[in-house]
Amino acid sequence: MHGANYSCGNGQPYTRREYIKGKPQIKIAKFQGGKRDDYDYCLQLLANEKIQIRHTAMEAARLTANKAIEKSAGETGYASKLRIFPHVLLRENKMIAAAGADRLQEGMRRSFGKAVSLAARVNVGQCIIEMHINGEHLTEAKKAMKNAAIKLPGIMSVKTIKLK
């Protein structure tokens, strides 16, 4: 399975997990990190195009952003929140690509596919990760958000909002 096959969401999303046996587990450990407090700035990682983000990519981006900011601000010097949830089930009809495989597979007949992953559909301008930070750690936080954007498909932008 290639991630490029699932970066664009076509058609109606399939979200009915209760009908599928062996549904995939979500890979995201935590949706919130750091300490809630009064902070000076809010940084938002925004999507610049309509894409579909897999839960493994979300977790990689979250870990990258949190580890980078923890080095400079510490565990209690920031607050981060993942603002999207992977509802969409991604299915794959696995085909055997070897000699004599035509006798072992059904082709497109009854090709519902097995659930292989979860994803979230993101619209243009939608916030993916939000981070609250004080002014002295603003440049490190911007760098952390740009590093997190590398882990995600599509083009992202970082928006800075002054709270105080």
Secondary structure, 3 states (H helix, E strand, C coil): CCHHHHCCCCCCCCCCHHHCCCCCCCCCCCCEEECCCCCCEEEEEEECCCEEEEHHHHHHHHHHHHHHHHHHHCCCCEEEEECCCCCEEEEECCCCCCCCHHHCCCCCCCCCCEEEEEEEEECCCCEEEEEEECHHHHHHHHHHHHHHHHCCCCCEEEEEEECC
